Amino acid sequence: MVPVTAGEISAVELARAVESGEPIQVVDVRAAFRLDSGRIDLVPDSSFHNIVGSQLAKVEDLEGTGIDPQVPVAVVCGKGSDSRILASHLNRLGCQARSLSGGMGSWMMLTLERELSPTASLDRLVQFDRIGKGALGYLLVSDGEAIAIDPPRDPSAYLAAAEASDCSIVGVADTHVHADYISGGPELSRELQVPYYLHPDDACYPYDGRPGTIPFEPIEHGQEIAFGRSRLKIAHTPGHTDGSVSYLVDDQAAFTGDFIFIASVGRPDLAGKEQEWTLKLWESLELARHEWSPSLHIYPAHYGSDEERQSDRSIGSLLSELRHTNSSLQYADREAFIDWVLAKKASFPDAYRRIKAVNVGLLPVSEEEATELEVGKNECALGGS
């Protein structure tokens, strides 16, 4: 007999099920407009159903809903409360439904660990994938020491990976002050009593120039950060922000933040300085084209879709390949590039201004407010890609 009560499925269980090819449906019971700021898009559209909870509660059979009773269902709401009631209701109608524990809040915080091939001086290289946001971070391990790059406000996955590697995190580095999520870098550095690395040009609120209050270790172009037997070389690559940097290791890998993505580049219009920052973006791209090795592996801080993934689900590509596939890298004429960028100017979430203020220490937020601010995929790439 099909149970009428509903169990729960965690965000990681749902993600792993979809990634392994298990058949599963998602029934999102939030109002349709909520989907604009974020939804579970790992499943194909044919397996995704948006049925408002008040309507679903009145359904007496599955006909017309699109829901297949033979395929397991994950029911999703904002925080995981309404979904438990509605999953039980679906089970009474003959489904195999479970509630997503924590709702979309837990989905947006989910971080999956993916192993990358380490460079010559690294023992381990881990990519952390926040699939709800399309955000990426990294842990670089060398001789018992590690550097964390672009950690989220919940750094537990980084700490667990460091423990598994029997190493100590000796530094935390942000590629820039993020606009789409609250950085865990400052808090992690305080907790571990290690440096928080940031370029000083990003240590202010870009909308009015107010200086931030977050303590940080200033870095500059050409500087190197030593850990284990490895070194992070800093390249100042402004354009997305004034203080954007890329971290290079062994001339084999570049952690480019929101500078170079797999399918695009970081948009220069998030602070109302698109003319000035577009010029800086061009100069940064010229630096990468002329000074970086084509065999450098590019690892960004964001991605736009699953089309950017490798076969192992990781995100990254050789610079030589991106020169042929990433249209932003193919412009040889500065003015043509500037025209192309400015033609793509678009709106961005109002929350980005508040997140920037949080990340430079000018705005305190509660955990609940932070979760609300971070809902939705990133919109940091030019052209939305």
C-alpha positions, 0 to 999 in steps of 0.5 A: 500500500502506498503510504499517505505520509511523506518522508523527506529528501535532502538537497544533496540526495535530490541532486545526486539522484538527478545527476546519476540519471535516476528518474525523478519529478519536481513539483514546485508548489510556490507561486509562479512568480517565485520561479523567476528568482530561482527554481530547480532546473536540473530536471528536464522541463517535462519532469518539472511541474509548477502547481500552486499549493492552494490549487494542488491541495484541491486536486482529487486525482492526478489527471491533468496535472502532468504528474506521473504516479510511477515516477518518484516526486520531490515536492518543493516550497520555500522553506520545506513546510508546505511541501511536507503537507502537499507531499502527503496529499500526493501520496494519498493520490497514488504518488511516491512523493517526498518533501525537499527538506529545507525547501529552496533555501536548502537548495540554494545553499547546497554545495557539491564537491568535485575533484579536479586534476591537481597542478604540479605543486598541488596534492589536491584540487577541489571544485565546490559547485553550488548548483542552485546559484551556478556558483563555484569555489575551490580548495587548493591543497599542497603539503598539508596546507590549503587555500580556500578561494571564493567560499560561500557563507556556509564553508562546511564543505571546505572545512570537511574537504580540508579535514579529509585531506589532513591539511590546514586552511592557511588563507582565504581568498576572494577573487572579488567582492561578490554581488550575487551571494554573501561571501564566507571569506571574512568569517572563515578567516576570523574563525581560523585566524588566517589572512583574508586576501582581497584587492584593495580596489574592491574594499569599498561600496562601489555605488558611492565609494564608502570604504568597507569595514571588513579586515583584509590582507591587501594583494596586488598584481604580480604578488605571490601567496605561498602555501605548502610547496605551491604559490598563488600568483595574483593577476589584477584583472578588473572589469567586472569590479575594480578589484577583480583578480585571478589566481594562477598556479603553476602556469597550469590553472587560473581561478578567474572569478567573474573575469573569464567564464566558460561561455562569457565574461563578467558584466561591467555594468553592476555599479553604473560604471559600464563605460569605465569598467568596459575599458578595464575589461578589455585591457584585462582580456588583452593581458590574458590573451598576450600573457597567459599560456594557451594551455592554462586551465580556466576555472571560473566562479560562476556558470550559466547552464549545464552546457558549460559542464565537462563530462565529469560535471566539473566546470573548466576549460583550456584557454586555447579552447575558449579562444574558439568558443567564447565569443568575448575572447574573439574580438580583436578590435577594442571599439567593436568589443566596447560596442558589443558589451554596451549593447548587452547592458541589462537590469540586475536584481536589486538584492545585488546592491545589498549583498555588496554592502554586506560583503564589505561590512556596511550592512548587517543581515540575519541568517533569514535575510541572507537566505532571502538575498541569495535566492536565484541563479547568478546574473554576473555574466555578460549576456546572461550566459 
